[in-house]
Amino acid sequence: MSCDVMNIMCVSCCKENLSKDEIGVNKKLLGESVLEYYCINCLAEYLEVSVEDLEDKIEEFKEQGCTLFD
């Protein structure tokens, strides 16, 4: 099942239907076996970085060809 049809919810704020990028960045930064996901806003707070920092990293990972963002 592809990520875009799964209903994955943020463990912190309960936002539903996280995007492929949100799911990918969780797996990239927290580990591919992660079971609980954060939306980009809550992940930024959890990691003590800005949302912009995470968005920049997502673009960097995509440019590197990371398959978590396909």
C-alpha positions as CSV (number, residue, x, y, z in Angstrom):
1,M,0.0,0.0,0.0
2,S,1.5,3.4,-0.9
3,C,1.8,6.1,1.7
4,D,-0.5,8.5,-0.1
5,V,-3.6,6.3,0.5
6,M,-2.8,5.4,4.1
7,N,-4.4,7.5,6.9
8,I,-1.4,8.2,9.1
9,M,-2.0,10.6,11.9
10,C,0.3,12.8,13.9
11,V,1.0,11.3,17.3
12,S,1.2,14.8,18.9
13,C,-1.6,17.0,17.4
14,C,-3.7,14.2,15.7
15,K,-3.5,15.8,12.3
16,E,-4.8,13.2,9.8
17,N,-3.5,12.1,6.4
18,L,0.1,13.1,6.7
19,S,1.8,13.8,3.4
20,K,4.4,11.6,1.8
21,D,7.0,14.2,2.6
22,E,6.0,14.2,6.3
23,I,6.1,10.4,6.4
24,G,9.4,10.4,4.6
25,V,11.1,12.9,6.8
26,N,9.9,11.1,9.9
27,K,11.5,7.9,8.6
28,K,14.7,9.6,7.5
29,L,15.3,11.4,10.8
30,L,13.7,9.1,13.3
31,G,14.5,5.7,11.7
32,E,12.7,3.7,9.0
33,S,11.1,1.4,11.6
34,V,9.3,4.4,13.3
35,L,5.8,3.5,14.3
36,E,4.5,6.9,15.4
37,Y,4.7,9.9,13.1
38,Y,4.7,13.7,13.6
39,C,3.3,16.3,11.2
40,I,6.0,18.7,10.0
41,N,5.0,21.3,12.6
42,C,5.2,18.9,15.5
43,L,8.3,17.2,14.2
44,A,10.1,20.6,14.1
45,E,9.0,21.2,17.7
46,Y,10.1,17.7,18.7
47,L,13.5,18.1,17.1
48,E,13.8,21.8,18.2
49,V,14.3,23.1,14.6
50,S,12.2,25.3,12.4
51,V,9.7,24.0,9.9
52,E,11.8,25.8,7.2
53,D,14.8,23.7,8.3
54,L,12.9,20.5,7.8
55,E,11.5,21.6,4.4
56,D,15.1,22.4,3.3
57,K,16.2,19.0,4.4
58,I,13.3,17.3,2.6
59,E,14.4,19.1,-0.6
60,E,18.0,18.1,0.0
61,F,17.0,14.4,0.5
62,K,15.0,14.5,-2.7
63,E,17.9,15.9,-4.6
64,Q,20.1,13.1,-3.3
65,G,17.6,10.6,-4.7
66,C,16.3,9.3,-1.3
67,T,13.6,6.8,-2.1
68,L,11.6,7.7,1.0
69,F,10.3,10.7,-0.9
70,D,9.1,9.0,-4.1
